[in-house]
Amino acid sequence: MNIKSLKHIYFLGIGGIGMSAIARWFIANGYTLAGYDKTATPLTDALQAEGIAVHFEDDISLIPAEFLANPTETLIVYTPAIPKDHKEFNYLKDNGFTLMKRSQVLGLLTQNFFTIAVAGTHGKTTTSSMVAHILKNAGKNVTAFLGGITQNYGTNFLVNEGSENVICVVEADEFDRSFLTLFPDLTIVTSTDADHLDIYGDHSQLLESFQLFVSQIKEGGKLYQYDGIHLNDYTKNESLVFGLKSGDYKTENLRIENAEMIFDVVYPNGKLENCSLLTPGFHNVTNALAAAAVSLEVGVSPEDVREGICTFKGVKRRFEYHVRSEKVVYIDDYAHHPTEIEAFLSSVKALYPNRKLTVVFQPHLFSRTNDFQEGFAKSLELADDLILLDIYPARELPMEGVTSSIIFDKVNLDEKILCTKTEVLDLVRAKQPELLVTVGAGDIDTLIPKIREMLIG
């Protein structure tokens, strides 16, 4: 498809974090946009403020007339979450319009850029955002499609200035095998743990997808993989390893001072001393190693890499502080897989070893809860006090016998309670926690403003 021949881009599911990043690219490049989403959110509010017409009813008459006038001038970008019986989707499909998944469009947009792709079942968003920040902070010409809102720039999209020497940073999503539309120059793989088994069936199928992905790295490119991942046999290109204690890129002198992680980055030709992270966590230290590796590879100076790491403010809902006082600390995180929860909670406990940790967790998806119930229970035992919410269904229908109780019954804790989302505020008020975290990928974030206000007040 020749993108330059298009005039209009219509999005089905425009409020998704990945969809909205692509929408912003098209706006920045002079196209006319409109879109549908199921519900209004702060993200759709922001898109409307940027001049995009967005509606929230599945109604063909609400699609702007000029978008329907000539199918050859309008591209339809859709999310796989759109239901099969969606009226707008079926009308556009049956009337000669070109429909492409978000991942296919991302593949088209990146094919003409030098591309750094960040893949992994955990850590994609923080690592890709960190790479984008280091490059932009160092004066590189960057465009970035991110899976979260960066705190440094308040957006999930960075736009390049002109077409010369552009470096594209993209989050490569394994869900629905989306990342197989990408052919990057440099690739980071942060993790390959079992996930999305509703799509893949089993872990071996997911691993096969990662193997295919790294085989698509362009000739002369490089693979950077986390210590313990073995994908180097599936690419003809050079493969390097990053890890906390071992690898081509590793840390030395990692320590915690005033609830802050400080470390040296050791790389093949030198060392970056006294890097500090505004967004703590052992997992974020490894993310910083990966970001440093690709940044050095594209010519960022060691001094600028260090400055980029130290000034990276993080991503919304990734180890995000909301209250930080002598009396109480409140942190929110998007973790929704046992490995992520364990990494997050172990980091919180390392930062605040003398505080009682209260965890509010909302499971995400019936299938994921069922597939990893033992892992969820084990990771949540890092809490001192657990408040467990109902499962957030997202795109799924209920599964017989699958509720939060299948996790709750396996958690070996003296202090634990099962409750609804509406009961959380009263429970937190009664407990008066000194160290509180909210965890999950559903709508648990809607509780944040009220919890924060209550703890400050």
C-alpha positions as CSV (number, residue, x, y, z in Angstrom):
1,M,0.0,0.0,0.0
2,N,1.2,3.5,-0.8
3,I,0.5,5.6,2.3
4,K,1.1,8.8,0.4
5,S,-2.0,8.2,-1.8
6,L,-4.3,8.3,1.2
7,K,-6.2,11.3,2.5
8,H,-8.2,9.9,5.4
9,I,-7.4,7.4,8.2
10,Y,-10.3,5.9,10.2
11,F,-9.6,4.0,13.4
12,L,-11.8,1.3,15.0
13,G,-10.7,1.3,18.6
14,I,-8.8,4.6,18.5
15,G,-8.6,4.9,22.3
16,G,-6.1,2.0,22.6
17,I,-2.6,3.0,23.8
18,G,-1.0,1.5,20.6
19,M,-3.7,2.7,18.3
20,S,-3.5,6.3,19.5
21,A,0.2,6.4,19.0
22,I,-0.3,5.5,15.3
23,A,-3.1,8.0,15.1
24,R,-0.7,10.7,16.3
25,W,1.8,9.8,13.6
26,F,-0.8,10.3,10.9
27,I,-2.0,13.7,12.5
28,A,1.7,14.9,12.6
29,N,2.0,14.0,8.9
30,G,-1.0,15.9,7.6
31,Y,-3.7,13.2,7.3
32,T,-7.4,13.7,8.3
33,L,-8.4,11.4,11.1
34,A,-11.6,10.1,12.8
35,G,-12.4,7.2,14.9
36,Y,-14.6,5.0,17.0
37,D,-14.2,3.6,20.5
38,K,-16.4,1.9,22.9
39,T,-16.1,4.4,25.8
40,A,-14.6,7.8,26.4
41,T,-11.4,7.9,28.3
42,P,-8.7,10.5,29.2
43,L,-6.9,9.2,26.1
44,T,-9.8,9.8,23.7
45,D,-10.4,13.2,25.4
46,A,-6.8,14.1,24.5
47,L,-7.2,12.9,20.9
48,Q,-10.3,15.0,20.5
49,A,-8.4,18.0,21.9
50,E,-5.8,17.3,19.2
51,G,-8.5,17.7,16.5
52,I,-9.6,14.1,15.9
53,A,-13.3,13.4,15.6
54,V,-14.1,10.5,17.9
55,H,-17.5,8.9,18.5
56,F,-18.6,6.2,20.9
57,E,-21.6,4.5,19.3
58,D,-21.4,1.7,16.7
59,D,-23.2,3.7,14.0
60,I,-22.2,4.0,10.4
61,S,-23.9,7.4,10.1
62,L,-21.4,8.9,12.6
63,I,-18.5,8.2,10.3
64,P,-17.7,11.5,8.5
65,A,-19.1,11.5,4.9
66,E,-15.7,12.4,3.3
67,F,-14.2,9.2,4.8
68,L,-16.8,7.1,3.0
69,A,-16.8,8.9,-0.4
70,N,-13.8,7.1,-1.9
71,P,-12.6,3.8,-0.5
72,T,-9.2,4.2,-2.3
73,E,-8.5,7.4,-0.3
74,T,-9.4,6.0,3.2
75,L,-7.5,3.5,5.2
76,I,-9.3,1.7,8.1
77,V,-7.0,0.8,11.0
78,Y,-8.6,-1.7,13.5
79,T,-7.8,-3.4,16.7
80,P,-8.3,-7.2,16.9
81,A,-10.5,-6.5,20.0
82,I,-13.3,-5.2,17.7
83,P,-16.1,-7.8,17.8
84,K,-17.0,-9.8,14.7
85,D,-20.6,-8.4,14.7
86,H,-19.5,-4.7,14.8
87,K,-21.7,-2.8,12.3
88,E,-19.1,-0.3,11.2
89,F,-16.4,-2.9,10.8
90,N,-18.6,-5.1,8.6
91,Y,-19.9,-2.2,6.5
92,L,-16.3,-1.0,5.8
93,K,-15.2,-4.5,5.0
94,D,-18.1,-5.2,2.7
95,N,-17.8,-1.9,0.8
96,G,-14.3,-2.1,-0.7
97,F,-12.3,-0.3,2.0
98,T,-8.8,-1.5,2.9
99,L,-8.7,-2.7,6.5
100,M,-5.4,-3.2,8.3
101,K,-4.6,-4.3,11.9
102,R,-2.6,-1.8,14.0
103,S,0.4,-4.1,13.8
104,Q,0.3,-4.2,10.0
105,V,0.2,-0.4,9.8
106,L,3.1,-0.2,12.3
107,G,5.0,-2.5,10.0
108,L,4.4,-0.1,7.0
109,L,5.3,3.0,8.9
110,T,8.6,1.6,10.3
111,Q,9.9,-0.1,7.1
112,N,11.5,3.2,5.8
113,F,13.2,4.0,9.1
114,F,16.2,2.7,11.0
115,T,14.2,0.8,13.7
116,I,14.9,-0.2,17.2
117,A,12.3,-2.8,18.3
118,V,11.7,-3.7,22.0
119,A,10.0,-7.1,22.6
120,G,9.3,-9.2,25.6
121,T,6.4,-10.4,27.7
122,H,7.5,-7.9,30.4
123,G,9.4,-4.6,30.3
124,K,8.6,-3.5,26.7
125,T,7.0,-0.2,27.5
126,T,9.5,1.0,30.1
127,T,12.5,-0.1,28.0
128,S,11.3,1.4,24.7
129,S,10.3,4.7,26.5
130,M,13.8,4.8,28.1
131,V,15.5,4.3,24.8
132,A,13.4,7.0,23.2
133,H,14.2,9.4,26.0
134,I,18.0,8.7,25.9
135,L,18.1,9.3,22.2
136,K,15.9,12.4,22.2
137,N,17.7,13.9,25.2
138,A,21.0,13.3,23.3
139,G,19.7,15.3,20.2
140,K,18.9,12.3,17.9
141,N,16.1,12.6,15.4
142,V,13.6,10.2,17.0
143,T,10.1,9.0,16.3
144,A,8.6,6.6,18.8
145,F,5.5,4.4,19.1
146,L,5.1,3.5,22.8
147,G,2.7,1.4,24.8
148,G,2.4,3.9,27.7
149,I,2.4,7.6,28.5
150,T,5.9,8.7,29.2
151,Q,6.3,11.0,32.2
152,N,9.1,13.0,30.4
153,Y,6.9,14.0,27.5
154,G,3.3,13.3,28.5
155,T,2.6,11.2,25.4
156,N,2.9,7.8,23.9
157,F,4.3,9.2,20.6
158,L,7.4,11.2,19.7
159,V,7.5,12.8,16.3
160,N,10.7,13.1,14.2
161,E,11.8,16.4,12.8
162,G,12.3,16.0,9.0
163,S,13.2,12.7,7.3
164,E,17.0,12.7,7.7
165,N,18.7,10.2,10.0
166,V,15.5,9.2,11.7
167,I,15.7,6.5,14.4
168,C,12.3,4.8,15.0
169,V,11.7,3.2,18.5
170,V,8.8,0.8,18.6
171,E,7.3,-1.5,21.1
172,A,7.1,-4.9,19.5
173,D,4.0,-6.7,20.9
174,E,3.8,-10.5,21.0
175,F,0.0,-10.5,21.5
176,D,-1.7,-11.9,18.5
177,R,1.8,-12.3,16.9
178,S,1.7,-8.6,16.1
179,F,5.4,-8.2,16.1
180,L,5.9,-10.4,13.1
181,T,5.0,-7.4,10.9
182,L,8.3,-5.7,12.0
183,F,11.8,-6.1,10.4
184,P,14.0,-4.1,12.8
185,D,17.7,-3.1,12.7
186,L,18.2,-3.5,16.4
187,T,16.1,-5.7,18.7
188,I,15.9,-6.0,22.4
189,V,14.2,-9.0,24.0
190,T,13.6,-8.5,27.7
191,S,11.7,-11.7,28.6
192,T,9.9,-14.7,27.0
193,D,7.9,-16.0,29.9
194,A,4.6,-17.9,29.2
195,D,1.7,-15.4,28.6
196,H,-1.2,-14.9,26.3
197,L,-1.9,-18.7,26.3
198,D,-5.4,-17.9,25.1
199,I,-3.7,-17.0,21.8
200,Y,-0.7,-19.3,21.8
201,G,-2.0,-22.4,23.5
202,D,1.3,-23.2,25.2
203,H,4.6,-21.7,26.0
204,S,6.4,-23.5,23.2
205,Q,4.2,-21.8,20.6
206,L,5.0,-18.4,22.1
207,L,8.7,-19.1,22.1
208,E,8.4,-20.1,18.4
209,S,6.9,-16.7,17.7
210,F,9.8,-15.0,19.4
211,Q,12.2,-17.2,17.3
212,L,10.5,-16.0,14.1
213,F,10.6,-12.4,15.2
214,V,14.4,-12.4,15.9
215,S,14.9,-14.1,12.5
216,Q,13.5,-11.0,10.9
217,I,16.2,-8.7,12.2
218,K,17.7,-7.0,9.1
219,E,21.1,-8.2,7.9
220,G,23.9,-6.4,9.8
221,G,21.6,-5.7,12.7
222,K,22.0,-6.9,16.3
223,L,20.0,-8.8,19.0
224,Y,20.2,-7.8,22.6
225,Q,18.7,-10.4,24.9
226,Y,18.3,-10.7,28.6
227,D,20.6,-13.1,30.4
228,G,19.0,-16.6,30.2
229,I,17.1,-16.1,27.0
230,H,18.5,-18.2,24.2
231,L,17.4,-16.8,20.9
232,N,20.8,-16.3,19.3
233,D,20.5,-19.5,17.2
234,Y,17.5,-18.0,15.4
235,T,19.3,-14.9,14.0
236,K,22.3,-14.7,11.6
237,N,23.2,-11.4,13.3
238,E,25.4,-10.7,16.3
239,S,23.8,-11.4,19.6
240,L,24.7,-9.7,22.9
241,V,23.5,-10.3,26.5
242,F,22.4,-7.9,29.3
243,G,21.9,-8.9,32.9
244,L,22.1,-7.6,36.4
245,K,25.2,-9.7,37.3
246,S,26.5,-11.1,34.0
247,G,26.5,-10.5,30.3
248,D,28.1,-8.1,27.8
249,Y,26.2,-5.3,29.6
250,K,25.9,-5.7,33.4
251,T,25.8,-3.8,36.6
252,E,28.4,-3.2,39.3
253,N,28.1,-1.5,42.7
254,L,24.3,-1.8,42.7
255,R,23.0,-0.3,45.9
256,I,20.0,1.3,47.5
257,E,20.4,4.8,49.0
258,N,17.4,6.7,50.3
259,A,14.9,4.4,48.5
260,E,16.8,5.0,45.2
261,M,18.7,2.5,43.1
262,I,22.3,3.5,42.1
263,F,24.6,1.4,39.9
264,D,27.4,1.3,37.4
265,V,26.7,0.1,33.8
266,V,29.6,-2.1,32.6
267,Y,29.7,-2.4,28.8
268,P,32.3,-3.9,26.4
269,N,34.4,-0.7,26.0
270,G,33.9,1.0,29.3
271,K,31.8,1.9,32.4
272,L,29.1,4.4,33.2
273,E,29.4,5.2,36.9
274,N,26.7,6.2,39.4
275,C,23.6,5.9,37.3
276,S,20.5,6.5,39.3
277,L,16.9,5.7,38.5
278,L,14.0,8.0,39.3
279,T,11.8,4.9,38.5
280,P,13.3,2.2,40.8
281,G,13.1,-1.6,40.7
282,F,15.6,-4.3,39.9
283,H,13.7,-5.0,36.7
284,N,14.0,-1.4,35.7
285,V,17.8,-1.6,36.2
286,T,17.9,-4.4,33.6
287,N,15.7,-2.3,31.4
288,A,18.2,0.5,31.7
289,L,21.1,-1.8,30.7
290,A,19.2,-2.7,27.5
291,A,18.4,0.9,26.7
292,A,22.1,1.9,27.3
293,A,23.3,-0.9,25.0
294,V,21.3,0.2,21.9
295,S,21.9,3.9,22.6
296,L,25.6,3.3,22.6
297,E,25.3,1.3,19.4
298,V,23.6,4.2,17.5
299,G,26.3,6.6,18.6
300,V,25.1,8.3,21.8
301,S,28.0,9.2,23.9
302,P,28.5,7.5,27.3
303,E,28.0,10.8,29.1
304,D,24.7,11.3,27.3
305,V,23.5,7.8,27.9
306,R,24.2,8.3,31.6
307,E,22.3,11.6,31.6
308,G,19.4,10.0,29.8
309,I,19.1,7.2,32.4
310,C,19.3,9.6,35.3
311,T,16.7,11.9,33.9
312,F,14.2,9.3,32.8
313,K,11.0,9.9,34.8
314,G,9.3,6.7,33.9
315,V,6.0,5.7,32.4
316,K,2.5,6.2,33.8
317,R,1.4,3.1,35.8
318,R,4.9,1.6,35.9
319,F,6.3,1.9,39.5
320,E,4.5,5.2,39.7
321,Y,4.7,7.0,43.0
322,H,1.5,8.8,44.1
323,V,2.3,9.5,47.8
324,R,5.9,9.6,49.1
325,S,6.1,11.0,52.7
326,E,7.6,9.9,56.0
327,K,4.2,8.7,57.1
328,V,3.1,6.8,54.0
329,V,4.3,5.6,50.6
330,Y,1.8,4.8,47.8
331,I,3.0,3.3,44.5
332,D,0.9,2.0,41.5
333,D,2.0,-0.5,38.9
334,Y,0.6,-2.2,35.8
335,A,2.0,-5.6,36.7
336,H,-0.5,-8.4,35.6
337,H,1.7,-11.5,35.3
338,P,3.2,-13.5,38.2
339,T,6.8,-12.7,37.1
340,E,6.0,-9.0,36.9
341,I,4.3,-9.0,40.3
342,E,7.2,-10.8,41.9
343,A,9.7,-8.3,40.4
344,F,7.7,-5.3,41.4
345,L,6.9,-6.4,45.0
346,S,10.5,-7.7,45.7
347,S,11.8,-4.3,44.6
348,V,9.3,-2.4,46.8
349,K,10.4,-4.5,49.8
350,A,14.1,-3.9,49.1
351,L,13.5,-0.2,49.0
352,Y,11.3,-0.1,52.1
353,P,12.5,-3.1,54.2
354,N,11.1,-1.8,57.5
355,R,7.5,-1.0,56.4
356,K,4.5,-3.3,56.3
357,L,3.5,-3.9,52.7
358,T,-0.2,-3.7,51.8
359,V,-1.0,-4.9,48.3
360,V,-4.3,-4.3,46.4
361,F,-4.3,-6.6,43.3
362,Q,-6.9,-6.9,40.5
363,P,-6.4,-10.0,38.3
364,H,-6.6,-9.3,34.5
365,L,-8.4,-11.9,32.3
366,F,-10.1,-15.1,33.3
367,S,-7.8,-17.1,31.1
368,R,-4.6,-15.6,32.5
369,T,-5.9,-16.1,36.1
370,N,-6.7,-19.7,35.4
371,D,-3.4,-20.4,33.5
372,F,-1.1,-18.9,36.2
373,Q,-3.1,-19.3,39.5
374,E,-0.2,-21.0,41.3
375,G,2.2,-18.3,40.2
376,F,-0.1,-15.5,41.2
377,A,-0.5,-17.0,44.7
378,K,3.2,-17.4,45.2
379,S,4.1,-13.9,44.0
380,L,1.4,-12.3,46.1
381,E,2.8,-13.9,49.2
382,L,5.5,-11.2,49.1
383,A,2.8,-9.0,50.6
384,D,2.3,-8.6,54.3
385,D,-1.4,-7.8,53.8
386,L,-3.3,-8.6,50.7
387,I,-6.6,-7.1,49.3
388,L,-7.7,-9.2,46.3
389,L,-10.3,-7.8,43.9
390,D,-12.6,-9.5,41.4
391,I,-11.1,-10.4,38.0
392,Y,-11.2,-7.7,35.3
393,P,-12.5,-9.4,32.2
394,A,-11.3,-7.1,29.5
395,R,-12.0,-8.8,26.2
396,E,-13.2,-12.1,27.7
397,L,-16.4,-13.7,28.8
398,P,-16.5,-15.4,32.2
399,M,-15.1,-18.9,32.5
400,E,-16.9,-21.5,34.6
401,G,-15.2,-21.9,38.0
402,V,-12.7,-19.1,37.4
403,T,-12.9,-16.3,40.0
404,S,-10.3,-14.6,42.2
405,S,-11.0,-17.3,44.8
406,I,-8.8,-19.7,42.9
407,I,-5.8,-17.4,43.7
408,F,-7.0,-16.4,47.1
409,D,-7.4,-19.9,48.4
410,K,-3.8,-20.7,47.5
411,V,-2.2,-17.6,49.1
412,N,-0.4,-18.5,52.3
413,L,-0.9,-15.2,54.3
414,D,-2.3,-14.5,57.7
415,E,-3.7,-11.2,56.5
416,K,-5.7,-11.4,53.3
417,I,-9.2,-10.4,52.2
418,L,-11.3,-10.9,49.1
419,C,-13.4,-7.9,48.1
420,T,-15.1,-5.9,45.3
421,K,-13.6,-2.7,43.9
422,T,-16.3,-0.6,45.6
423,E,-15.1,-1.9,49.0
424,V,-11.4,-1.0,48.6
425,L,-11.5,2.6,49.8
426,D,-13.2,1.7,53.1
427,L,-10.7,-1.1,53.7
428,V,-7.7,1.1,53.0
429,R,-9.1,3.8,55.2
430,A,-9.5,1.3,58.0
431,K,-6.0,-0.2,57.6
432,Q,-4.1,3.1,57.5
433,P,-1.2,1.5,55.6
434,E,2.4,2.8,55.8
435,L,3.3,1.2,52.4
436,L,0.5,0.7,49.9
437,V,0.7,-0.6,46.3
438,T,-2.1,-1.0,43.8
439,V,-1.3,-3.6,41.1
440,G,-3.1,-4.7,37.9
441,A,-3.8,-4.0,34.2
442,G,-7.6,-3.5,34.4
443,D,-9.4,-0.5,35.7
444,I,-7.9,-0.5,39.2
445,D,-6.2,2.8,38.2
446,T,-9.6,4.6,38.5
447,L,-9.1,4.2,42.3
448,I,-5.9,6.1,42.4
449,P,-7.1,9.7,42.8
450,K,-9.4,8.8,45.7
451,I,-6.8,6.6,47.4
452,R,-4.2,9.3,47.0
453,E,-6.5,12.0,48.4
454,M,-7.4,9.8,51.4
455,L,-3.8,9.1,52.2
456,I,-2.7,12.7,52.0
457,G,-5.7,14.0,53.9
